[in-house]
């Protein structure tokens, strides 16, 4: 199965990339602490998000890594 998510950590807190909303759609993605809200990507999609949305590996001050889904 080619399922991945993008995660990061700041100040000892684990974050997961999710689609924006439901209130603010001014950006494509945002960070959440809720694992169940994470966006699932194929590996290629996750690479594209890192290339287009992240600046030098960071997205709003949090470095993102591609993490395979468990299971």
Secondary structure, DSSP 8 states (H G I E B T S, - for coil): ---EEEEEEETTEEEEEEE--SS--SSSEEEES-GGG---B-HHHHHHHHHHH-BTTEETTEE-EEEE---
